[in-house]
Amino acid sequence: MAKEVKEKKDKKAKKVTEKKPKTKKESLTKGLKKEMKLVKWPTVKEIVKYTIATVIFCVILIVFFELLNMILAYIKGLFN
């Protein structure tokens, strides 16, 4: 009985080792597909919201640095 169990285990082990080994490309693409399915992609509404927020933030930075530039140019002009 123990001999039969051992033979079955040996057969299973052979089946596992006989499978064609996967190449790195195959495992990479399978893993990539699996991960891409897990990604929560933004909706169009979210994309528009984040785009508007980014543009507003950029405009605020532009205004800030232009004001800073004008103030520093004025101070520099006082000493020349």
Beta strands, then each sheet from edge to edge (+ up, - down):
end
